[in-house]
Amino acid sequence: MTTTSNNNAQNPADNKRHDLEKRTAIFAYRCRLFIRKLPKDVSNFEDCKRLARATGSIGAAYIAANDALSRKDFMLNIKLCKKEAKESIYWLNLLLVQDPEISEEKGKLKQEAFELLKIFSSILTKVKKASETSTTDRLSTPSF
């Protein structure tokens, strides 16, 4: 028995979720490729380790958010995504790069980290607004 999936019937929110999961994974992968190009000096060594951890944690926390059991758990994991994106920018800023080509790549990675930061900030804002709206609705509805 063969089953076929109808792509038109998929939920657009699921597509966005999977797109962001993929985007965070690609970002972590690109950072790892970037790290391999850097000089192996003492300062870069430690900063690269931290950058690799932070970039990987963005996607891991987002996957955890999508599997959250409650709104509070979801928000906590999205806040973690936001925190790790900020840390990624921080570690990218600290890395010492002399080569102009590598420096350009560093700028692109910082831009992607900043965009991810804005996306997660937007998600938090929307969830908070939805939460406030549902709380207001519950408070204004008389119960008998």
Backbone hydrogen bonds, N-H to C=O, Kabsch-Sander energy under -0.5 kcal/mol:
donor,donor_aa,acceptor,acceptor_aa,energy
7,N,5,S,-0.8
9,A,6,N,-1.2
10,Q,7,N,-1.0
14,D,11,N,-0.6
15,N,11,N,-1.5
16,K,12,P,-2.2
17,R,13,A,-2.4
18,H,14,D,-2.6
19,D,15,N,-2.6
20,L,16,K,-2.4
21,E,17,R,-2.1
22,K,18,H,-2.4
23,R,19,D,-2.5
24,T,20,L,-2.5
25,A,21,E,-1.8
26,I,22,K,-2.6
27,F,23,R,-2.3
28,A,24,T,-2.2
29,Y,25,A,-2.4
30,R,26,I,-2.9
31,C,27,F,-2.2
32,R,28,A,-1.9
33,L,29,Y,-2.1
34,F,30,R,-2.3
35,I,31,C,-2.6
36,R,32,R,-1.5
37,K,33,L,-0.6
37,K,34,F,-1.3
38,L,34,F,-0.5
38,L,35,I,-1.2
41,D,39,P,-1.4
45,F,41,D,-2.3
46,E,42,V,-1.4
47,D,43,S,-1.9
48,C,44,N,-2.9
49,K,45,F,-1.7
50,R,46,E,-2.0
51,L,47,D,-2.3
52,A,48,C,-2.6
53,R,49,K,-2.0
54,A,50,R,-2.7
55,T,51,L,-2.7
56,G,52,A,-1.8
57,S,53,R,-2.0
58,I,54,A,-1.2
59,G,55,T,-1.0
60,A,56,G,-1.8
61,A,57,S,-2.6
62,Y,58,I,-1.9
63,I,59,G,-2.3
64,A,60,A,-2.1
65,A,61,A,-2.2
66,N,62,Y,-2.0
67,D,63,I,-1.0
68,A,65,A,-1.5
74,F,70,S,-2.3
75,M,71,R,-2.8
76,L,72,K,-2.3
77,N,73,D,-2.1
78,I,74,F,-2.2
79,K,75,M,-2.6
80,L,76,L,-1.6
81,C,77,N,-2.1
82,K,78,I,-2.3
83,K,79,K,-2.4
84,E,80,L,-2.6
85,A,81,C,-2.1
86,K,82,K,-2.1
87,E,83,K,-2.3
88,S,84,E,-2.2
89,I,85,A,-1.9
90,Y,86,K,-2.2
91,W,87,E,-2.9
92,L,88,S,-2.4
93,N,89,I,-2.3
94,L,90,Y,-1.5
95,L,91,W,-1.2
97,V,95,L,-0.6
103,S,99,D,-2.4
104,E,100,P,-2.0
105,E,101,E,-1.8
106,K,102,I,-2.3
107,G,103,S,-1.9
108,K,104,E,-1.9
109,L,105,E,-2.2
110,K,106,K,-2.4
111,Q,107,G,-2.1
112,E,108,K,-2.2
113,A,109,L,-2.5
114,F,110,K,-2.3
115,E,111,Q,-2.4
116,L,112,E,-2.5
117,L,113,A,-2.2
118,K,114,F,-2.2
119,I,115,E,-2.3
120,F,116,L,-2.6
121,S,117,L,-2.1
122,S,118,K,-2.3
123,I,119,I,-2.3
124,L,120,F,-2.2
125,T,121,S,-2.2
126,K,122,S,-2.5
127,V,123,I,-2.5
128,K,124,L,-2.5
129,K,125,T,-2.4
130,A,126,K,-2.4
131,S,127,V,-2.3
132,E,128,K,-2.6
133,T,129,K,-2.5
134,S,130,A,-2.3
135,T,131,S,-2.0
136,T,132,E,-2.6
137,D,133,T,-2.5
138,R,134,S,-1.9
139,L,135,T,-2.1
140,S,136,T,-2.1
141,T,137,D,-1.1
